[in-house]
Amino acid sequence: MYDWFIQNKDFLTSLGVVVSLFLTMFSWPIVFYFGIKQQREQIRSNAKMKIYEELSALKKEIDEIGVDLSILLSEKSLPFLEMGWEKNPVTEKLNALKVWQDHVKKIGDKIHEFVGAYRKLWTHSEMWIGAMPQLKKAKDELFVVQLGKLTRELYAHNLYLMGQSGKEFDWKKWDGIQIEKDCRVMRDRFDEIAVCYMDDYLGLIHNRLSTPIFGYKRKPRDTADMDKVEKCLILTEHGLKEMVVEIDFSKVAG
């Protein structure tokens, strides 16, 4: 056998060269294909992260405006105490109405800011929906349905507050308890949509754009802070989904 290898040394060498060339020619297209594929995946990943960062920044703007608006909508922000500071019967009514009008104007201005901010996120979501087509239904549910209703309710609420001084000049005759109740309802409604559903939406964006890259998946909104058993609406890829939340009161108490 050894002698045979010695006798056919030149042939085997030539055969090895041919095989090597064949393997090189055969493997090069494969290497090239996977190289191009990996490069494309990297480009897609970078694009997805840029989209996610862009939408996250717009969501942050909404959050900052939303905090201010939520405070203004709170019944605890109503300036009844400040309105009663003046002692002169005549100037008391005039100054009180000025305080009220200024407060209502702040709410109106902040509503306008909020609507502008969420419409900006809406526009950019429409622009990039091709990168996350699974979120089309959630996007429409949030912006077209929920935020559309909320916008109308916010402006109607502002008109309601503005109209108090038109119905009765003496603010002490207003139904303060009812006004506070209506403000509390409006604030809760705002927080549900502008905070909870908006957070749900960003979580869905995260799971579609960031999770495939880093592996971390955000869970549905945490409802562990609820103090009783109740049904909770959460925005999912299929729209709003009702979930029954059950709390272990022994753990809460502990």
C-alpha positions in Angstrom: 0.0 0.0 0.0 2.8 2.4 0.9 4.5 1.7 -2.4 1.3 2.4 -4.2 1.1 5.9 -2.6 4.7 6.6 -3.5 4.1 5.5 -7.1 1.0 7.7 -7.4 2.3 10.6 -5.4 2.0 13.1 -8.3 -1.5 11.9 -9.2 -2.7 12.2 -5.7 -1.2 15.6 -5.3 -3.0 16.7 -8.5 -6.2 15.1 -7.3 -5.9 17.0 -4.0 -5.5 20.3 -5.8 -8.6 19.6 -7.9 -10.7 18.6 -4.9 -9.5 21.7 -3.0 -10.4 23.9 -5.9 -13.8 22.2 -6.3 -14.5 22.6 -2.6 -13.4 26.3 -2.7 -15.6 27.0 -5.8 -18.5 25.1 -4.2 -18.3 26.7 -0.8 -17.7 30.3 -1.9 -21.3 30.9 -3.1 -22.6 29.4 0.2 -20.3 31.6 2.3 -21.3 34.6 0.1 -25.0 33.8 0.5 -24.9 33.5 4.3 -22.7 36.6 4.5 -25.2 38.7 2.5 -28.0 37.2 4.6 -26.3 38.1 7.8 -25.6 41.6 6.6 -29.3 42.0 5.6 -30.4 40.8 9.1 -28.1 43.2 10.7 -29.5 46.1 8.6 -33.0 45.0 9.5 -32.1 44.8 13.2 -30.5 48.3 13.2 -33.6 49.7 11.4 -36.0 48.1 13.9 -34.0 49.6 16.8 -34.1 53.0 15.3 -37.8 52.8 14.8 -38.3 51.6 18.3 -36.1 54.4 19.7 -38.1 57.0 17.6 -41.5 55.7 18.8 -40.3 55.5 22.4 -39.1 59.1 22.3 -42.5 60.2 21.0 -44.2 58.2 23.7 -42.1 59.9 26.3 -43.3 63.3 25.1 -46.9 62.1 25.6 -46.1 60.9 29.1 -44.6 64.2 30.1 -47.6 66.1 28.9 -50.0 63.5 30.2 -48.7 63.8 33.8 -49.4 67.6 33.7 -52.8 67.1 32.2 -53.8 64.3 34.7 -52.9 66.6 37.6 -55.0 69.5 36.1 -57.9 67.1 35.6 -57.8 65.9 39.2 -60.6 67.1 41.5 -57.8 68.1 43.9 -56.6 70.7 41.4 -59.8 72.6 41.4 -59.0 76.1 42.7 -62.1 76.5 45.0 -59.8 77.2 48.0 -57.9 79.9 46.1 -61.2 81.4 44.8 -62.4 82.0 48.4 -59.4 83.9 49.7 -60.7 87.4 48.8 -62.7 89.2 51.5 -64.3 92.0 49.6 -67.8 90.7 48.4 -67.5 92.5 45.0 -63.9 91.7 44.2 -64.2 88.2 45.6 -66.6 87.2 42.8 -64.6 88.9 40.1 -61.2 87.5 41.2 -62.6 84.1 41.9 -64.0 83.8 38.3 -60.6 85.0 37.0 -58.9 82.2 39.0 -61.4 79.7 37.6 -61.0 80.9 34.0 -57.2 80.7 34.3 -57.4 77.2 35.5 -59.8 76.1 32.7 -57.5 77.7 30.2 -54.5 75.7 31.5 -56.6 72.6 31.0 -57.5 73.6 27.5 -54.0 74.4 26.5 -52.7 71.1 27.9 -55.4 69.1 26.1 -54.3 70.8 22.9 -50.6 69.8 23.6 -51.7 66.2 24.4 -53.7 65.8 21.2 -50.8 67.1 19.1 -48.3 64.8 20.8 -50.4 61.6 20.4 -51.2 62.5 16.8 -47.5 62.7 16.1 -47.0 59.2 17.5 -50.0 58.1 15.4 -48.4 59.5 12.2 -45.1 57.8 12.9 -46.8 54.5 13.8 -48.6 54.6 10.4 -45.3 55.4 8.7 -43.5 52.3 10.3 -46.5 49.9 10.4 -44.8 47.8 7.7 -42.1 46.8 10.2 -44.8 45.6 12.6 -47.9 44.7 10.6 -49.2 42.6 13.5 -50.0 45.8 15.4 -52.3 47.4 12.9 -55.4 46.4 14.8 -54.0 47.6 18.1 -52.9 50.8 16.5 -56.4 51.5 15.1 -58.0 50.6 18.4 -55.8 52.9 20.4 -55.7 56.0 18.1 -58.9 55.8 16.1 -61.3 54.5 18.7 -60.0 55.1 22.2 -58.0 58.3 21.8 -60.6 59.6 19.4 -63.3 59.2 22.0 -61.0 60.6 24.7 -60.3 63.7 22.7 -64.0 64.5 22.3 -64.6 63.8 26.0 -61.7 66.1 27.1 -62.9 69.0 25.0 -66.5 68.5 26.2 -65.3 68.4 29.8 -63.3 71.6 29.3 -66.4 73.3 27.9 -68.4 72.0 30.9 -66.0 73.6 33.3 -65.8 76.8 31.3 -69.6 77.0 31.3 -69.9 77.1 35.1 -69.3 80.8 35.3 -71.8 81.4 32.5 -74.6 79.6 34.3 -74.1 81.3 37.7 -72.0 84.3 38.5 -71.7 83.6 42.2 -69.3 80.5 42.2 -70.4 79.7 45.8 -73.7 78.6 44.4 -72.1 76.1 42.1 -72.5 72.4 42.8 -68.9 71.9 43.8 -69.5 68.3 44.9 -70.8 67.4 41.4 -68.0 69.3 39.7 -65.4 67.4 41.7 -67.1 64.1 40.9 -67.2 64.8 37.2 -63.5 65.8 37.3 -62.6 62.6 39.1 -64.4 60.5 36.4 -62.7 62.4 33.6 -59.2 62.0 35.2 -59.8 58.3 35.7 -60.9 58.0 32.1 -57.8 59.9 30.9 -55.4 57.7 32.9 -57.0 54.5 31.6 -56.5 55.4 28.0 -53.6 57.9 27.9 -51.5 56.0 30.5 -52.6 52.3 30.6 -53.5 51.7 27.0 -50.6 53.8 25.7 -48.2 51.7 27.9 -49.7 48.5 26.5 -49.1 49.8 23.0 -45.5 50.6 23.6 -45.1 47.1 25.1 -46.4 45.6 21.9 -44.0 47.7 19.8 -41.1 46.6 22.1 -42.0 42.9 21.6 -42.2 43.2 17.8 -39.1 45.3 17.3 -36.7 44.8 20.2 -37.5 41.3 21.4 -36.2 39.5 18.2 -32.9 41.3 18.7 -32.3 41.1 22.5 -34.7 38.3 23.5 -36.4 40.1 26.3 -40.2 40.2 26.0 -42.4 42.6 28.0 -45.3 41.0 29.8 -48.8 42.5 29.7 -49.4 45.4 32.0 -48.7 44.7 35.7 -52.0 44.7 37.6 -50.6 43.6 40.9 -51.3 46.9 42.5 -55.1 46.5 42.3 -56.7 46.0 45.7 -59.7 44.0 44.6 -60.9 41.4 42.1 -62.0 43.1 39.0 -62.0 43.0 35.2 -59.3 44.9 33.5 -59.0 45.9 29.8 -55.6 45.5 28.3 -54.6 46.5 24.7 -53.4 43.4 22.8 -52.5 42.8 19.2 -56.1 41.7 18.7 -57.5 44.9 20.3 -58.8 45.3 23.8 -58.9 42.1 25.8 -60.8 41.8 29.1 -58.8 40.0 31.9 -60.1 38.9 35.3 -57.5 39.9 37.9 -57.6 38.0 41.1 -55.5 39.2 44.1 -54.2 37.1 46.9 -55.3 39.4 49.8 -53.1 37.5 52.3 -50.0 38.4 50.3 -51.2 42.0 49.8 -51.7 42.3 53.5 -48.3 40.9 54.2 
